[in-house]
């Protein structure tokens, strides 16, 4: 996730929706909301861990961690999502990463946020409905919006219709942002450590990033320091 600040052009829901539709992307909601500062990020695989009870034999798995492997079911799932695959309903277990609620709320208040995931809409959409209680996601992009490159689904930020120096992608998979590594805020993969604080620890960074007119210099400093 990223943030430019006051100097960034504010984008209304109608303007953002029109720009996205020019790229073949449709907004997930028609409700009116105040304009937010222009910025996009990818959050999905960083915010929750999804699992499925029985593996699916498929060249492009539906119920997986992005560009990863199937995980075992969890007993303390926050959500259980029924998904139909080839006529069979599978139960998808979703465990929320600690502090995801506060993280999403704050990002939605500061930035124009877009969900960009390599998962299919039939699964990711209902999960996002339950996860995003504040309507932080201004639009949702799924597997069909990714570029298939060397065996991975890559999130091509150039399709978003925004200046790249005003974009940040938050992701746990370097393969997902291989086209734009300089725009990335990497996070570690999360499975079930309920003492994890990475999302909470990122909030001050994004509050600071909000005040810059070019994200590259700040992200470069962050990479150098880490």
C-alpha positions in Angstrom: 0.0 0.0 0.0 1.2 3.4 -0.6 0.4 6.9 -0.2 1.0 10.2 -1.8 -0.2 13.2 0.1 -1.8 16.5 -0.3 -0.1 17.3 -3.6 -1.6 14.3 -5.2 -4.7 14.8 -7.3 -7.9 13.8 -5.5 -10.0 11.3 -7.5 -13.7 11.0 -7.2 -15.4 7.6 -7.4 -16.8 8.5 -10.8 -13.4 9.6 -12.2 -11.7 6.5 -10.8 -14.4 4.2 -12.1 -14.2 5.8 -15.6 -10.4 5.5 -15.7 -10.6 1.8 -14.6 -13.3 1.0 -17.1 -11.1 2.3 -19.9 -8.6 -0.4 -18.8 -11.3 -3.1 -18.8 -11.8 -2.9 -15.0 -15.1 -2.4 -13.2 -15.7 -0.9 -9.8 -17.1 -3.2 -7.1 -19.6 -0.8 -5.7 -21.8 2.1 -6.8 -22.3 3.7 -3.4 -21.1 7.3 -3.0 -18.1 8.0 -0.9 -15.9 11.0 -0.3 -12.9 11.3 -2.7 -9.6 9.9 -1.5 -6.0 10.6 -2.5 -4.9 8.8 -5.6 -3.1 5.5 -4.9 -3.5 1.8 -5.5 -2.3 -1.2 -3.6 -2.6 -5.0 -3.5 -3.7 -6.3 -0.2 -5.5 -9.6 -0.5 -2.9 -12.3 0.1 -1.2 -10.1 2.8 -4.4 -9.7 4.8 -5.7 -13.2 5.3 -4.8 -16.9 4.9 -7.2 -19.0 2.8 -7.4 -22.7 3.0 -9.5 -25.5 1.4 -10.2 -29.0 2.9 -9.5 -31.1 -0.2 -6.9 -30.2 -2.9 -8.3 -29.5 -6.4 -6.6 -31.1 -9.3 -6.3 -28.0 -11.6 -3.5 -26.4 -13.6 -4.6 -23.0 -12.2 -5.8 -23.7 -8.7 -8.7 -21.7 -7.4 -8.2 -22.2 -3.6 -4.6 -21.3 -3.0 -2.4 -18.7 -1.5 -1.4 -16.5 -4.5 1.3 -18.0 -6.7 1.7 -20.6 -3.9 0.4 -23.9 -2.6 -2.7 -25.2 -1.0 -2.9 -25.0 2.7 -4.5 -27.2 5.3 -7.9 -26.2 6.9 -7.9 -24.2 10.2 -10.2 -24.8 13.1 -10.5 -21.2 14.1 -11.5 -19.7 10.8 -13.0 -16.2 10.8 -15.0 -16.9 7.6 -16.1 -20.1 5.8 -16.9 -19.5 2.2 -18.8 -22.0 0.0 -17.3 -22.1 -3.5 -18.6 -24.3 -6.3 -16.0 -26.0 -8.5 -17.1 -28.3 -11.3 -20.5 -28.9 -9.7 -19.0 -29.6 -6.2 -19.3 -27.1 -3.4 -16.0 -26.7 -1.4 -15.7 -24.9 1.9 -12.9 -22.3 1.9 -11.6 -21.5 5.4 -10.3 -17.9 5.9 -8.3 -16.7 8.9 -7.7 -13.0 9.2 -4.3 -11.7 9.8 -4.0 -9.8 13.1 -4.8 -6.1 12.9 -6.2 -6.3 9.3 -9.3 -4.5 10.4 -7.5 -1.4 11.6 -5.1 -1.5 8.7 -7.8 -1.6 6.1 -9.8 1.1 7.8 -6.8 3.5 8.0 -5.7 2.8 4.4 -9.3 3.4 3.2 -9.3 6.8 5.0 -6.0 7.9 3.4 -5.8 6.4 -0.1 -7.6 5.3 -3.2 -7.3 1.5 -2.6 -7.7 -1.3 -5.1 -7.8 -5.0 -4.4 -5.5 -6.8 -6.9 -5.4 -10.5 -6.5 -4.5 -13.5 -8.6 -7.4 -15.5 -7.2 -10.6 -16.0 -9.2 -13.5 -13.6 -8.6 -15.9 -16.5 -7.6 -13.8 -17.0 -4.5 -12.1 -13.6 -3.9 -15.2 -11.5 -4.2 -17.2 -13.0 -1.3 -14.0 -13.0 0.9 -13.5 -9.3 0.1 -17.2 -8.6 0.9 -16.6 -10.0 4.4 -13.1 -8.6 4.9 -13.7 -5.0 3.8 -16.2 -3.8 6.3 -15.4 -0.1 5.6 -15.6 -0.1 1.8 -11.9 0.6 1.5 -11.5 -1.1 -1.9 -12.6 1.3 -4.6 -12.3 -1.5 -7.2 -11.4 -5.1 -7.3 -9.1 -6.8 -9.9 -8.9 -10.6 -10.2 -7.0 -13.2 -12.0 -8.2 -12.1 -15.5 -6.6 -8.7 -14.9 -3.2 -10.3 -14.2 -0.5 -11.1 -16.8 0.5 -14.7 -16.9 4.3 -14.6 -17.0 6.8 -17.5 -16.6 4.2 -19.5 -14.7 3.0 -16.8 -12.3 0.1 -14.3 -12.3 1.7 -10.9 -12.3 -0.1 -7.7 -11.3 0.7 -5.2 -14.0 0.4 -1.7 -12.4 0.5 0.0 -15.8 -3.1 -1.2 -16.3 -4.4 1.0 -13.5 -4.4 4.3 -15.4 -2.4 6.1 -12.8 1.1 7.6 -12.7 3.5 4.9 -11.5 5.3 7.3 -9.1 2.0 7.5 -7.2 1.4 3.8 -6.9 2.4 1.3 -4.3 1.7 -2.4 -4.2 1.7 -4.4 -0.9 2.3 -8.1 -1.5 4.0 -11.1 0.0 5.0 -12.6 -3.4 7.8 -10.9 -5.4 6.6 -12.8 -8.5 3.4 -10.9 -8.3 5.1 -7.5 -8.8 8.0 -8.5 -10.9 7.1 -5.9 -13.6 7.3 -3.1 -11.0 9.6 -4.0 -8.1 10.4 -0.4 -7.3 6.7 0.2 -6.4 6.5 -2.7 -3.9 6.2 -2.7 -0.1 7.0 -6.4 0.5 5.4 -8.2 3.5 6.2 -11.6 4.8 3.7 -14.4 4.2 1.4 -15.1 7.1 -0.3 -18.4 8.1 -1.4 -18.6 11.7 0.8 -16.5 14.0 -1.7 -14.5 16.0 1.1 -12.4 17.6 2.0 -11.0 14.2 2.1 -7.2 14.1 3.3 -6.5 10.6 0.1 -4.7 9.3 0.0 -2.6 12.5 3.6 -1.7 12.2 3.1 -0.6 8.5 0.5 2.1 9.4 3.0 4.8 10.5 5.0 4.2 7.3 2.0 4.8 5.1 1.0 7.9 7.1 4.4 9.3 6.3 4.3 8.2 2.7 1.0 10.0 2.3 2.8 13.4 2.4 5.2 12.8 -0.6 4.7 13.6 -4.3 6.9 10.7 -5.6 6.8 7.3 -3.8 10.1 6.1 -5.4 12.5 8.1 -3.2 10.7 6.9 0.0 10.5 3.3 -1.1 14.2 3.4 -2.1 15.1 4.6 1.4 13.1 1.9 3.0 14.8 -0.8 0.9 18.2 0.6 1.8 17.4 0.7 5.5 16.0 -2.8 5.6 
